[in-house]
Amino acid sequence: MPGSATLRWLIAASTLACLRAGNTYAQPSPKVQERISAAIKAVQANSTDIDYTAFVNPFIGTDNEGDVCPGASVPFGMVKFSTDFTGYAPAGYIVDPTQKIRGISPLHDSGTGSSLGTYGNFEIMPLLCPGGFDTCQTTLLARERFRKNSTDDAYPGYFSQTMDNEIKMEATSTRRAGLERFTFPKGSKPYFVLDLANDLPASFAGGSMDIDPDRGRITLGGHWGSSFGPVSYHYQAFACYDLLDNGKQKLSEYGVWTGDTYGLDAKGLGQTHLNLSQNLFGGVPYQSGALFSYDGQPEQVTIRVGVSFVSTDQACANAESEVGTTTFEGIVNASKALWNEKLSKIEIDVANTPELVTEMLYSSLYRASLTPNNATLETQGAFANTTSFYFDSLYCSWDTFRTFYPLMTLHSPVEFAQIVDNYIDGWRKNGWMPECRANNLPGWTQGGSSGDNIVSQFAVNYHNEASELGIDLHELYAALKTDGEVNPPEWNTEGRQVNVYKKYGYVPFAVLDTGSTGRQTREGSRTLEYAFEDFGIRQVAQLLGNADDLVTYTNRSYWYRNVWDPSVHSDGFKGFMQKRYSNGTFFYTDPVHCSPKDSNQTRECSLQADNTNGFYESSSWEYSWYAPHDMAYLIKLMGGNETFISRLDHFFDAGYYLSGNEPSFQTPIGYHYANQPARSVDRVRDVVLTNFNATPAGLPGNDDQAAMATLLSFHLLGLYPVPSSTHYLIVSPFVPKYTIHNSYLNVSTTVTVQNYDPKSVNYPIPNGVSAYVKSVTINGKPAASRCYVDFYDTFRAGGDIVLELTDDKNGANDCGGPVPESLSTGGFAKAR
């Protein structure tokens, strides 16, 4: 009988097979899977001229609170056209068939954890109004409609959905604009309601709208609130809707409307202007917008949309320059071309790879270039008219530094440099690098200044090209030093509480802080994160030859040890991370608290003021593994290799591991540091096969701006990064061969897996099946270790890496050389 993990994948495969057979499921359309399966089979027959977008399933993660947006977008696009639904739908779209469509809008984020939702501005909803203009149902509650079962469709650059009244909505996009196309039942008069005030979190704070009937243009804009930050902050956004399709369509009626949920439902035929302030009483804002129809009974209506964070004029200019008179199909094809360029940076042997692996990998790589949102030239507030690149929706640096940017390191240094420029510019403009900017506003910090590990990741891997890529390393280091040394007056949204951290060597619980303000929680996890952020600063200090800072930040990176309480016991194991008073005594927290095994399901574990656990979204059982730069000493604290391995096994087997939580990301590969890499292979197979699949519920929770997508990508490729370093741990690929292209460096690196067996994509791995790494050669020479490689020797230099697999688990269960490096045992001794 197959193991439980394998059984789950068999169930997923069975579900996909049912979809392909035409069984009725709510969403998405069965043709999504049929198209992907056909594309994979076509490549198996003829592997030339591959369309990588055909392998992508944008609906993975749209259920199970994955919060993925399947809407039409280009790589890092500012717009993502998707429908907005009632219920819990932070990204606008969800598959839940019990929820109703509110409209389709151009602004969304993907994979965010904001329970209120984010963006959803400028919703437009097609209507059937047989009784004419005054009978149209314009308010959200009145106009909501169910979708037609099994009609939702999407692929990179395209999104569509059909409602139960047979109106079909389609969208395609450029970076800041796009086209919406609506197909109506034959013989009906097309009506549309366009929102000024509505957004997903109901945060409207005033705005205006104008209708120009002669030009067939509606311009609108206003202010809205943050989805993951202080409610007192507001951002501005604008849109331009061109209604005439370059003269092929003609308006009939037009006017304005306003309404609420208590009986207000007013319409003004022929009126062309709205100017609304914020409702100071609070509560749900009044709903307002435009209502218009078309002459005749056209079955298809195309509307051009441009958006901007600067002005309505710029929104219109974006639509004119990026879309112009290009057809819907033309924009789709242009978007697909951009996606193919991005997805083809990692080429696998599709013909010999299990179909689910192909689909999951390219769907993950797709989401890994969906965000953050490139809003360059669309800046406001302190960033208005900046000459730097500007990216929004950094959800959040704490989520993304672990896997998102190390994956970008392998193939996209140009985009990586643009985002690093964005982080440095945050320091220039605000005094500290951004942590979780959302909706163009500062968002909440979670672990400190995790942007430090992002920019240091870039610096240690691309310092030779930094200047050519537009990055001044000395300026980058100045930004790092500010984060590490200068206490912001308010560290809830940027920077760290470094004053008390530097004084005590840890972040104390219940400490008097007379110099700054911030939520006094998460002292244990903040100490651990601050220490690893100091490791990032240390790495750049070493790179730049700053000897004094190298000593300082090396020592500070060891401060994770200061919250290790050796007296705490749990499940027979001794020693756990704990928060600590300023007098040095520990505040005991049961390591089980805030874990999946916590019997108190109402315990606060996040940013709430009453989170007394000491850790962020996590337990001490989970965070006690967190010292990525110094695992050798952590093993020593836990009692040596044998106890460490036993404890790590228990962590997984007892149910403390959280696959969807970032502090758990590295733990499946922790066995490498105890010189037992074969155990990591088994554990990663278990993690992937138990928690991921190719269905809408195929993510173990929130995608976290593709943190989950990039984690899965690394697992499937048989790698795992050590952030702020040049090291990648070797596990065991789920594919027989892949090539990573770095077009900027003009190099390609091919990883060939000798003795690959598709039956190894199972848990437990069947006896006699090769899955464990017996040897590693790099360009024909044996690698120093079969547990890790250096970026400079491999993906930077290009060439060939050969992984020879064996079914001899015991024989492969050591590194055959050095274990991955740790700082306290002489690792990371020099910059490459």
N, C-alpha and C positions, 0 to 999 in steps of 0.2 A: 504494500500500500504506500502511495507517495506521502512524503512529509507534508505538514500543514502548509508550509510556504509554497511548495510545488502545487499543492491542491488549489491554493488561491489563484495562482497563475493559470491553472487549468480552467478554473471557473471563469476567469477573465477571458481566456481564449474561447471558451464556450459561449460567453456573452457576445463576443465579437462575431463568432460564427452565426449565432442567431440573428444578429443585425444584418449580416450579409445575406442571410436566407430570407430576409424581408419581414421578420417578426415585428410586431408593433411595440415600440418603446417610445416613451414621450419625446426624448431628444438625445442626441442630435439625429439628423437624417441618416438612415442606413447607408446612403451613398457615400458618406464620409469614409467609412471603413472599406466599402467596396472600391472606392477610388484609390485608397492607400494600398490595399491588397493587390489591385491590378497593376499599380505602378511598380511595386516590388517584384511582382512576377515578370513584368516586362523587362526589368533590369536583369533579372536572372536569365532571361533569354538573350538579351542584347545589352551589354553594359556600357555602350557608348552614348554620349550626349544625354547625360542623366539630368532630370528635373528634380532637384532635391526638395523643392517645395511640395512635391506630390507625396512625400513621406510624412508630412507634418499633420498632426491632429490637433488643431487649436482648442478643442473641447476638453482635452485632458486637464484636470484641475478646476473645472467649472462646477464641480459638485464636491461634497465632503469638506466644505469651507476652504477649498483651495484658492478661491478668490481670483481666479485667472480670467482675464478679459480675452474673449475669442475674436474681438472685433478687427476690422480692417486697419492695417498699419503698415508702415515701412520700418526698417530697422531703426530703433531709437526714435520713432516718430513722435511728434508732439500730439498728433491726433490719433485716436483709436476709435473708429466708428463702430458702435455697438448699441444694442437695445438696452433699455433700463427696465428693471422689473420691480414689482412690489416685494416685500419681505426682506430677508437678509441677503443683500446683493452688493457688497462693497465695490465690485468692479462693474456694476450695472447689470450684467448678464448672470443668470443662473439656469440650471437645467430643470429645476423643480417644476413639474407640470401643474402644480396647484397655484403657482403665482402668475400674475398678469403683466402684460407689457404696458409701460407708461408712454413709451416713445423711443426714438433713436436719437442719439446725441454724439457729437464728435470728440468730446473730452472724457477720457477715462485713464485710470491707472490699472496696472495688472499685478496681482499677487500681493496686494497690501493687506495689512492686518487691521485696517480701520473699520471697526464695526459699524460706524455711521455711514460708511461709503465715502467715495471721493469723486469730485467732479460730477459728471452727468449734466453739465450745463448745456443750454440751448437745445433741449429736446424738441423734436418735431414728430407729430403723430398724424398719419393719414386717416381721414374719416370718411364715412358715408353719411350724408345728411339729406335724406330724401325730402325732408320738409323745408330745406333751405337754410340760409345763413344763421338765422336766429335760433334754429333748433339744434345746431351742432353742440355736441357735448365736449366742452373744452377743459373743464377741471380734471385733475388727475383721477379722482375717484370715479367720475362719471365716464371718462373715456377709456379706462382700462379694458384690455381685451386679452382673452386667452390666445395662445398660439395654436396653430394647427399641428397636430401630432406628427412627429418625424419629418419636419421640414427644415429645421435649423441646419444651415450649411456654412462652412467657412474653410478657407485655406489661406496661406499667406497673401495678404493684399486684398482679400475679398471676404464679405460677410453677407448672409441673407437669412431671412426669416419670413414665414407666412402666418398671418393671423387667421383666427377662426372665421373672419368675414371674407376670407380669400384675398385680402390685400397683401401683396408681397413687397417686402422692403429689402433693398440691396445697398451695399456701400463699398466703396474702394477709396484709397487714400494716397496722398503724398505726405510730405513731412508736416505741413501746416494747413493742409486743405484736402479736399476730396469731392467725390460725387455721391449723391444719394439718388437711387432710382426706385420708383414705386410703380407697381403694376396693379391696376384696379380691375374689378370684375367688369366684363363687357356691358356697356350701356349705363354705367354709373357716372356721376359727376364728381371729380376729385376735389375733396376739401382737405385742408391741412391746418392744424393748430401748432403754432410755434411758441415756445416758452421763453419769456424773459426771466422770470423769477425762480422757476423750479430748478433745483439741483438735487443730487442724491441725499446729502445730509440736511436739506432744508435750511441753508445758511445764508440766504439772500440778505444783503445789507444795502440795497438801493441800486438803481440803475435806470437806463433809458432805452427807448426803442424808436426807430423811425422807419416808416414805409414810404418808399418812392415808387408809386404805381407806374410811372412812365418808364422808368428804368427796370422795373420789375425787381427791385432790390429792397431787402430788409436788413438794416444794420441795428445791432443791439449790443449792450454791454453793461457791466456793473461790477459790484463788489460782492464777494462771498467769503465764507469762513474756512479755516483750515480743517482738514480731516484728521490730522494727527499732531495737534499742537495747541497753543493757547487760543481759547475761543475769542479773545479780544483782538486777535490779528485778522486782517482781511486782505485778500488778493483781488486784483482786477482781471477781467477777461472780456473779450469782445468777439463778435462773430459777424459775418457778412453772408447773407443768403441770396443768391442770384436765382430767380425763379423762372426765367424765360428760355433757358437752354439755347442761348445764342439766337434768339428770335424764332425758334421753332414752336414755342408755347406762348399762350396769351392768357393773361389774368382775366377773371370775371369779377367776382366780389373780393373786397378786402376791407379790413378793419381791425379793431383792437378788442380785447376782452379782459375781464378781471373777475375773480371768484374766490370763494373760500369753502370751507366745509360746513358752513352754517346757513346756507341759503343764498349767498351772494353769487350771482351768475349773470353778469352784465356784459353786453356786447355793443360795440359802436361801429356800425356799418359806415365805411367811408372815412373814418377817423384814422389818422396816420402817425400819431405821436403818443408816447407814454413817457412820463418822467416820475419815477417813484423813489421815495426815500426809504430808509430802514424803518421798520415798524418797531418803535421803542418799547412797546408793551411786551415784546418778545413773543415766544411761541412760534407756531408755524406761520411763515410769511404768507401774505396774500399772494395768490397766483395771478399772473398777468402775462399777456403776450399778444401775438398776431393771429388772425384767422383769415384765410383766403381760399379762393377756389379758382378753377380754370374754365375757360370757354370750351364749349363743345363737350364731348365725352371721350377725351383721350384715354386710352387704356394704359399708357405709360407716361410718367412724368419724371424728368430728371432735374435735380436741383444741385447747383454748385455751392459749396460751403467753404469759406475760409475762416480761420480763427487766428486770434492774436492775443498776447498779453500786454499789448501796448496801446492799440487804438482800433476803432472800426475802420479807419482808412487803411491801416496796415493789414487788417483782416481781409479787406477787399483786394488789396495789392497781392497778398499771398495767394488768393484764389486765382487772380488773373495771371500771375507769373508761374505758378506751379501746375495749374490745371488748364487755364485758358480755354481753348476750344477743343481740347483733346477729348476723344470719346471715352465712355465708360470702360470699354474693353481696352482702350489704349492705356488708361491709367492702371488697370489691373495688370496688364503685361509689363508695364514699367516697374510696378511694385514687385512683381514676381522676379524680375531680373535682379533687382536689388537684393531680394532675399536669397536668390540662388548664389549670388556672389558671396554672401555672408555664410550660408549653410555649407557651401562647397569647400570652405576652409578646413573642414574635417571630412575626409572621404573614407568610407569603410568598404569592405568587401561585402556588398549587399547580397550577392548571389549565395554566399555561404554563411550568412548571418541569420539567426532566427528572426522571423518576421516581426515579432513583438519587440525585439531588441532594436531593430532598425526604426520602427515607428516611435518608440520611446526616446531613442537617442536624438533623432532629428526634431522631434517635438520639443525636447528639452533645449536643444541648441537654438531653436526658434525663439523660445521664451527668453533665452539668455541674451538675445539681441532686441527684445521688445521694449525693455526699459533699461536704464533711466531715460526720461524723455528729453530729447535734444531740443531745447528752447532757445538756442543761440539766436541773437538779434531780436529776441522777444522778452527783454528784461524789464524789470520794474523795480521800484523802491531803491535800495542802496546799489542795485546792480544795473540801474538804467544807464544805457549807452556804454556799458562795459565793452572793452575790446577783446575780452577773453571769451572762450567758449562758456556756454551756460547750459547746465542740465538740471532738470527738476525731477522730483519724485525719487529721492534717494532713500528708499524705504528698506531698511535703514543701513547705515554703514556697519552697524553691529551685525546685521544679517548677512551683508554681502562681502565683507573682507575675507571670509574664510574660504569661499570657493568661487564666487562670481569673478572677482578680479584676477585670481590666479589662473582661471581658465582663459580669460581675456589675454593674459600674459602670453599664452602659447601661440595665439594667432592674430591678435588685433591690437598691436601697439599704438597705432594711430588714434583709434577711438579711445584707448586707455589714456593716452597722453592728453586728449581733449578733456576727459573727465578729471584727470589730475589737475589740469589747468583750472578747471571749474572749482576744485577743492581749494587750491591756492588762492584763487580770486575771492573765495569766501573769507579767507583770512585777511586779504587786503581790504575788503569792504567792511567786514564786521568785527575783525580782530581775532577771530578763531575760525578754524575750518568747520564747514557744516557737518552735522551729524545725521540728521534725518529730515532734510528739507522736503516739505510736501506742499503742493499748491503754491509754490514760490514763497513759502513762509517757513521760518524755523520750526522744526518738529521736536518732539521729546527725545532727549538722550536716553540711552538704555544701558550701555556699558561704559560710557565715558566718551573719549574722542577716538572712536574706531577708525575715523578717516586717516589717523596716523598710520595704521597698518596698510591702508590702501595706497597712500602715496609712497610709503617705504617699499611696498611690493614693486611699484613701478621703478623706483630709484635703483634698487639693487639688481634688477634685471635689465634695465635699459639706460643706465647712466651714460654709456658711451654714445647713445643716440639722443640723449635728453635735449640738448641744445637744438639739434636739428628738428626735433619734434615740438619745439616751442616751450620747453621747460627749463627754467633756471634752477639748478640743483641747490644753490645757496639760498635762493628764495624759498624753495621747498623746505629746506632744513630750518629756515627761520620760522616758517609756519609750524613745523613740528615742535620746535623749541617753545614757541608760544603756548601750544597746547599742553606741553609738559611742564611749563614753569609759571605761567601766568594764570591766576585764578580769575575767572569771569565773575562779575558781580552777581550773576544769575546763571547757574550751570544746569538748569533744567533743559535748556535747548542747545547749548554748545559748550565746548570745553569740559573741564573736569574740576572737581573740588580738590585741587592740588595743594592748597595751603595746609590742610590738616593731613593729607596723604603724605606730604613731605615731612611734616613734623613728627608723625608717629610711625611712619613706615607701613601704614595700612590706612584704610578709611575707617575711622572709629565710629562705633554706634553711640548715639546720645551725646555727641560732642558739642561743646559750645563753639560756634563758628561766627565770629563777629565781622567777618569780611565778605561773606557771600551768602547767597540764597539758593536753595534747591531742595527737592524732596528728600528728606532724611530717611532713605530706605536703601536696600540692596547693598549694604556695606560689604558683605562678603564677596558677592560677585563683582562689584565695582573694583575692589582691591585686585582681584584676579585679572580683570580686564585692563585696569590701569597698568599692571605689571607687564602684560603682553604688549600694550601700546608703548611702554618704555623700551621693550625689546625692539620694536620697530624704529624708534628714535636711535637706539644704540646701533642698529644696522647701518643707518645713514651716517651717523657720526664716524663709524669705522670706514665707510666708503670715502668720506671727505677728509680722513686723516686727522680728525679732531680727537687727540689722545685723551684729554681731560674729560670730555663728554663721554667718550667710549667707556671709561672707568665708571663714571657716575651712572650712566644709564644701564650698564651691565649690572651694577649692584642693585639698582632700583628694579630691574626686571626679576630679581630674585625675591622681591617682597611678597610674591604670592605665598611664600613659605610662612609669612607672619600671621596668616589666618588659618594655618593648619593646627588643629587642636588634637594632639595625640591621645587624649584621654577619652574621646568620644567613641562609643561602641554602637554598632548597628549590624544585625544579622550575623554576629560572630566576627565581624571585621573591626579593626581598631584604627582610629585616626581619620578625621574628616575636616573639611573646611567649615569654619564657623565665623560669624561676625564677632567683633571684639570691642570692649569698652576702651576708652582712652587711658585708663589706668592699667591696661594690659590684660585684665581678666576677660575670659570668653563669655559670650552670651550663648547659652546652650539652646540649640534648635535641633529637634529630632531630624536626622538626615532624611527620613521618609517624607517629611512635610513637603508639599507641593510636587510630589512625585506621582506617577500613575497609581501608586499603591497607597496614597494618602486617603484615609477613611473619611476625612472631613472635606467633602467636595465643595464647600462654601468658603474655604480658606482663600484669602487674597494672596496672589503670588506675582502680581505684575507691578504696575506703577502706582497702585493705590497707596494712600497714606497709611492704611492699616496693614500693609504687607510687613509683618514683623519677622518674616522668615530669614531675611538677610540675603536673599538671592533673587535674581530677576527671571521670571518665567521658568523656574527651575528649582531643583532640590539640591541639598548638599551631596546626596548620592551622585547626582549628575555633574555638578560643578567641581567636585573633588578630583576629577580627571583632568582639569584644565590647566595645563602648563605646556603648550605645544613646543616651546623652545627649550624645555628643560625636563623632558620626561624621565631621564635617567635618575635625577634627584627625586622626582615624585615616586618612582619605583622604590627608591631607598626609603622614603618616608613610609611607604606602605608595607615595608618588610621584605623587600627583595623580589626577584623575578617570580619565584614559585607562588608567593602570596599574591603578588600583583595579578598574575594570570588567573588564579583561583577567584580573586575578587572581581576581575573583569568578566569572567564567565558568569559569576553570580549576578552582576549588574544586568546582564542581558537575560539570563534565564529566569531571574526573579521578577522581571518586568519593570525595572527602573529606567531602562533605555527609552528615549523618546525620539523616534526617527524624524519627527517634524520640528525638532528644537535644535537650534544651532549649537549650543554647548555639547550636544551629543554627536556632532558630525564626525569628529576624529576618532571617537571611541572604538568603532569596529576595527580600525587599523592599529589600535594601541598595542596589540600583540607583537607588532614589529619591534617595538622598543625593548621587549623582553626576549628578543631573538627567537620568536616563534611565528614567522610570517604565514605559515600554512593555516594557522588558526584564524588569521585575518581574512584569508581567502574564504574559508567556511563562513565566517561571520558576515562578510559583505554579501555573499550569496543569500544568506538568510535575510539580511536587511532589505535587499532589493526585492527579492521574490515575495516577501511578506508585506511590504509596504507600498510598492509601486506597481502600476499596470497601465494599460492603454485605454482605460475607460474614463468617463468624466470624473469619477471618484478615484482616479489613479494616483493621487498624491496624498501623503499622510498628513494633510492639513494645508495651511497657508503656504503658497509658493514663495512668499517673502522676496518680492522683486527678483525672482529667479534664483534665489539661494538654493531652493530645493532642486530646481532644474539643473543647476550646475553641479550640485552634489551628485545627482543621479548620473550626469554625464561623466564625471570622474570615475564613479563606480563602474560604469559600463566600459570605459576605456582602460580600466585596471590601474588607475593612478589615484593619488590623493596628495594635495599640496600642503606644504608647511608655509603658512602666510608670512610675509615680510622676509622671505628667504628665497633662495634659488633651488630649493629641494622639492622633489616630487617622489613620494613613496610609491613603490611598485607593488601591486596586488596581483590580480589576474583578470585579463580582459574577458568580456562577454562576446567579443567579436574576434574573428580570426586574423584580421589585418586592418590597419587604418593608417592614413597619412594626414599629418597636420601641416597645412601650408601657412607660411608666414610671408606674405607678399611684400611687406615692408623690408624685411631682412633678405628677401629673395632666397629663402631656403624652404625646403620641405623635409619632413622627417617621417619615415615610414616605420611603423611598429609591426613586425611580423610575428605571429604566435605559432610557433612550431608545435605540432601534435595537438592542435586545437580540436576539441570535440564538442559539438553543439549540445551533447548530453550533459556537459558540465554546467549548463545553465539550469541547474536544479539544486534544491536543498532538501535533504543532504545530497552531496555530490555522490553519485553511484560508485560503488567499488569498481576499480579497473578503468576509470575514466580520468584522463589527464586533465588536471586543472591547476596544479601547483608548480611554481616557478623553480625549475632545476638549474637554469643558467641564464645569464644576461650578457649579450655582447653588444658593443656599441661600435659601429663601423668596423666590424670584424675583430675587435679586441675585447677580451673578457672585462666585464665591469668589475669595479672594486668590491661591490656589494650587489646582491640580488634583491635588496630591500629598498634601495632608493637610488635615484640618479640626480645629477645636477643639470639645471637648465642650460648652463654654458657648454656642457659636454654633449648635449643631446639636441633639444628643440631649437636652441639658438644656433648651433653649428650645422644642423641638418644632417641628413644621411640616413643610416639604417640602424634600428634597434631590433634585435632578435631576442624574443623570450621563448626559451625552450621549456615546455611543460612536461610534467610527469604525473603518473598516478601514484607515485611513491610519496605519500604525505609525510611520513617520518623522515625520509631522506631529504625532503625539501624544507623541513621545518627548522631551518636556521638561515641566517643571512649570507652564509658563505663568505663572510667578510665583516666589515663594520656594521653595527646596527645604525639606524638613523641618528644623526648628530643631536647632542644636547649641549647647552652652553656650559654647564658646570663641569663637563668632562672634556672640555677643550674643543667642542664643536663651534662652528661659525667663527673660526679663528681669523679668517681674513676675507676681505671682499673679493669677489671674482671680477 
